């Protein structure tokens, strides 16, 4: 069950919980969200004890192995059983992390995601992918653990920092490239700093519906669902490099995905007939919203090593998802390290110095 709306906690989430048979409700919550939106979260506080809340700091640093045992310890000490529910409140890192710890606690307890960021709403909280980072590799350890329900409350977007709005909107752009021309034209022309929540509800609902339509057909990513990784082979590699080099000042996931989209669409232009105007529209749009991320050819070996860790790969070959046109996805394509370098050269020439 996925619900999209504004100020829906009391109207939608609480009634949904009352229909679920559970013995205890536990809450894993981003501490910043809890502070900024205490009044909005009050209906959840009213049905839980303070000790049944566990606060975490959102951000990629949360998704580390050492952060898992304290949550398991808390659940165990508070008496969480296989009939309990873990409500994850926050952005994509919180739902990724919370979903993972829940998936292995007592061999799996149910989760509900309350998304508070654009990235969480349009991508991370939907689809059942959970995970943590390991040895510098994004989402290297994880599981498929479908949430019992997902609630996307657009009211939280009113306090979302610009950086996080930009991060989530990269996934909106990715989805638009996969959906078709109408979605693409709307995505590139929309003022993403608008606070019109009626429009945001429409954007979130369309993106969620699209992703869910793919996930339903391929829940374990054995085929069709791989198209949702458009831009992510190189994107995740760039993100991993940024995390190593810049640590807490690393670029956002969405910023890295945008770099990946530009780099990988360059390959689609050369090999799959993608019209050049699509690529250069994306380049122009990216220049308007995202600062360049600087790296040199000396870092190409590290970036290609990260690409080799991508979960789409087969038999040691790097695999990209190509586009023939907007809404026209090609079959996953094996590429050489030299092609990855050419794609990175293009990004650096256009945006990266």
Secondary structure as UniProt FT lines:
FT   STRAND          2..5
FT   HELIX           9..13
FT   HELIX           14..18
FT   STRAND          25..30
FT   HELIX           31..36
FT   TURN            37..41
FT   HELIX           42..45
FT   TURN            46..47
FT   HELIX           50..52
FT   STRAND          53..56
FT   HELIX           60..62
FT   HELIX           65..67
FT   HELIX           68..77
FT   TURN            78..79
FT   TURN            82..83
FT   STRAND          85..90
FT   HELIX           92..104
FT   HELIX           105..107
FT   STRAND          110..115
FT   HELIX           118..119
FT   HELIX           120..124
FT   STRAND          129..134
FT   TURN            135..136
FT   STRAND          137..144
FT   STRAND          149..153
FT   HELIX           154..159
FT   HELIX           162..179
FT   HELIX           181..189
FT   TURN            192..193
FT   HELIX           197..217
FT   TURN            219..220
FT   HELIX           224..229
FT   TURN            230..231
FT   HELIX           232..246
FT   HELIX           247..249
FT   HELIX           253..272
FT   HELIX           276..289
FT   HELIX           297..299
FT   HELIX           300..307
FT   TURN            308..309
FT   TURN            311..312
FT   TURN            315..316
FT   STRAND          317..320
FT   STRAND          323..325
FT   TURN            326..327
FT   STRAND          328..329
FT   STRAND          333..335
FT   HELIX           337..347
FT   HELIX           348..352
//
